[in-house]
Amino acid sequence: MKGIGIIIFIVCVYCFPFAYFSMYQDFSNRSMLGYLFMIVATALFAGLSKKYSHISIIFIGNIVSLVVSYFFIGTMAENVRWDGYFKPLTANKFLILIGILNIIPQLVVIKFVKKKCRRQVE
C-alpha cells in the first residue's frame, strides 16, 4: 500500500509544468536555476519510480508535464518577446528540445538505481 501512495504522489508531482517553469525563469530572471530544478526534480522522481518498479510512470509523467507546459506556453504566446527569446527556436520547439534532453538525466538515474538494487539483492 505504501508503494501505491508514492506512485500517486509521483504522478501528481509530474503534473507540475517543469519545462515551462524553467523557461519562464530563464526569460524573466535570466537565470538557469529553473533548468537545474527541472533536472534534479525529475531525476529524483525517476529514481523513486524505478525503485518501486514502475518505469511507465516516468514516461507518463514526462508527457503530462510537457502537455501542461505546452498549455502554459500557449498563454505566453501573446508576449512577442517570449517567442523570440529562445532564438533560433520558437518557444514550442525549445519546449520539445528540453523535454527530450531532460530524459537523459532520468535515464542515468534509472541505470544507477537498477545497479544499486541488483547489488542489494546479491
Disulfide bonds with the S-S distance in Angstrom:
none
